[in-house]
Amino acid sequence: MTTPINVIQQSQLDPRQAAQLRAIYESSFPPSERGDVSKFAAAIASRVYSLFTAIDGNDLLGFAVTLRLTPSDVHLLSYLAVAQQARNRGIGEKLMRGATQLLRDNAHATALILEVESPDESNAEERHLRERRIEFYRRLGATMIEGAPRYRAPNLAGTGTLNFKLMWLPLVDSAKVPTGEQLKQLVLAIYVQSYKLTSGDPLVVEALQELK
Ligand SMILES: CC(C)(COP(=O)(O)OP(=O)(O)OC[C@H]1O[C@@H](n2cnc3c(N)ncnc32)[C@H](O)[C@@H]1OP(=O)(O)O)[C@@H](O)C(=O)NCCC(=O)NCCS
């Protein structure tokens, strides 16, 4: 089905669209995966993060947020969400295809890294949802990064960590699934840039040692 959705990059939203984004953000992610929304808006305005939106008329129906993992040309998909009432109409796929094209054409991005919740250790219903999400990314061309089986992120709402799998979505033919030193540098960049941890943080030290 084709929808009259436009995918655009924005660094400022009008108050109505900002409220729509906030509502989608808060209903799509648990507190453990959510950062402070005002800091997040400031980071988009200052262009540290890039924001891509799916717009229907004047309404914001979905968004993707990415972060360049400097000094590489690989970007992290920090958030992707579509309004609950608009899901399963192809908007998520259109948003991903639009955002990756803009990243490749305008920011010379070579690949996107995706953090996906691990289906292991979850109950049957949650496992099914997580597997569907992984399938969604596979259909877009992403594959598992096998070298980071124990990757985990800090819980943003408290203590402890969240188990994730890392996926790799190449945007140019030469972008092969990272291994070895390249993988180490990318995982370190995620911890430092996205989670604001230092390279000496025990989680970072342990996670880097566990890479295969
Ligand atoms: C993942 C998401 C962005 C997809 O958006 P969408 O517009 O529904 O996607 P499309 O219509 O293009 O594609 C549908 C596919 O999305 C995935 N999907 C849709 N709703 C989903 C849900 N509630 N949970 C998990 N996956 C879902 C499925 O793979 C689905 O295909 P399927 O029905 O064959 O299983 C959307 O479900 C969402 O916002 N989820 C909550 C936030 C989230 O999980 N973000 C991803 C973080 S890793």
The ligand as a Tripos MOL2 file, in Angstrom:
@<TRIPOS>MOLECULE
LIG
   48    50     1     0     0
SMALL
NO_CHARGES

@<TRIPOS>ATOM
      1 C1          9.3980   -1.1910   14.6840 C.3       1 LIG1
      2 C2          8.4420   -0.1380   14.1280 C.3       1 LIG1
      3 C3          9.1990    1.1900   13.9510 C.3       1 LIG1
      4 C4          7.9170   -0.5930   12.7590 C.3       1 LIG1
      5 O1          7.0900    0.4330   12.2090 O.3       1 LIG1
      6 P1          5.8480    0.0700   11.2390 P.3       1 LIG1
      7 O2          5.4170    1.3250   10.5830 O.co2     1 LIG1
      8 O3          4.8290   -0.6860   11.9780 O.co2     1 LIG1
      9 O4          6.5970   -0.8950   10.1950 O.3       1 LIG1
     10 P2          6.1170   -1.4030    8.7650 P.3       1 LIG1
     11 O5          4.6430   -1.2610    8.6360 O.co2     1 LIG1
     12 O6          6.9710   -0.7770    7.7360 O.co2     1 LIG1
     13 O7          6.5340   -2.9150    8.8670 O.3       1 LIG1
     14 C5          5.7870   -3.8040    9.6690 C.3       1 LIG1
     15 C6          6.7820   -4.6500   10.4180 C.3       1 LIG1
     16 O8          7.2870   -3.9060   11.5270 O.3       1 LIG1
     17 C7          7.4700   -4.7960   12.6360 C.3       1 LIG1
     18 N1          6.5030   -4.4240   13.6700 N.ar      1 LIG1
     19 C8          5.3500   -3.7310   13.5300 C.ar      1 LIG1
     20 N2          4.7590   -3.5600   14.7500 N.ar      1 LIG1
     21 C9          5.5500   -4.1560   15.6420 C.ar      1 LIG1
     22 C10         5.5030   -4.3180   17.0630 C.ar      1 LIG1
     23 N3          4.5030   -3.8360   17.8240 N.pl3     1 LIG1
     24 N4          6.5180   -4.9560   17.6510 N.ar      1 LIG1
     25 C11         7.5230   -5.4780   16.9180 C.ar      1 LIG1
     26 N5          7.6290   -5.3550   15.5860 N.ar      1 LIG1
     27 C12         6.6600   -4.7000   14.9550 C.ar      1 LIG1
     28 C13         7.1660   -6.1790   12.1130 C.3       1 LIG1
     29 O9          8.3690   -6.7110   11.5550 O.3       1 LIG1
     30 C14         6.1790   -5.8900   11.0160 C.3       1 LIG1
     31 O10         6.1460   -6.9330   10.0610 O.3       1 LIG1
     32 P3          5.2440   -8.2230   10.3430 P.3       1 LIG1
     33 O11         3.8740   -7.7280   10.6160 O.co2     1 LIG1
     34 O12         5.3800   -9.0090    9.0630 O.co2     1 LIG1
     35 O13         5.8180   -8.9290   11.5310 O.co2     1 LIG1
     36 C15         7.2220    0.0630   15.0630 C.3       1 LIG1
     37 O14         6.6630   -1.1770   15.3230 O.3       1 LIG1
     38 C16         7.5420    0.7150   16.4020 C.2       1 LIG1
     39 O15         7.5390    1.9370   16.5130 O.2       1 LIG1
     40 N6          7.7960   -0.0960   17.4550 N.am      1 LIG1
     41 C17         8.0530    0.4110   18.7980 C.3       1 LIG1
     42 C18         9.4240    0.9980   18.9080 C.3       1 LIG1
     43 C19        10.4920    0.0100   18.4920 C.2       1 LIG1
     44 O16        10.4370   -1.1460   18.8270 O.2       1 LIG1
     45 N7         11.4970    0.5200   17.7650 N.am      1 LIG1
     46 C20        12.5970   -0.2830   17.3120 C.3       1 LIG1
     47 C21        13.6710   -0.3280   18.3500 C.3       1 LIG1
     48 S1         14.8330   -1.6040   17.9720 S.3       1 LIG1
@<TRIPOS>BOND
     1     1     2 1
     2     2     3 1
     3     2     4 1
     4     2    36 1
     5     4     5 1
     6     5     6 1
     7     6     7 2
     8     6     8 1
     9     6     9 1
    10     9    10 1
    11    10    11 2
    12    10    12 1
    13    10    13 1
    14    13    14 1
    15    14    15 1
    16    15    16 1
    17    15    30 1
    18    16    17 1
    19    17    18 1
    20    17    28 1
    21    18    19 ar
    22    18    27 ar
    23    19    20 ar
    24    20    21 ar
    25    21    22 ar
    26    21    27 ar
    27    22    23 1
    28    22    24 ar
    29    24    25 ar
    30    25    26 ar
    31    26    27 ar
    32    28    29 1
    33    28    30 1
    34    30    31 1
    35    31    32 1
    36    32    33 2
    37    32    34 1
    38    32    35 1
    39    36    37 1
    40    36    38 1
    41    38    39 2
    42    38    40 1
    43    40    41 1
    44    41    42 1
    45    42    43 1
    46    43    44 2
    47    43    45 1
    48    45    46 1
    49    46    47 1
    50    47    48 1
@<TRIPOS>SUBSTRUCTURE
     1 LIG1         1 GROUP 0 **** ****
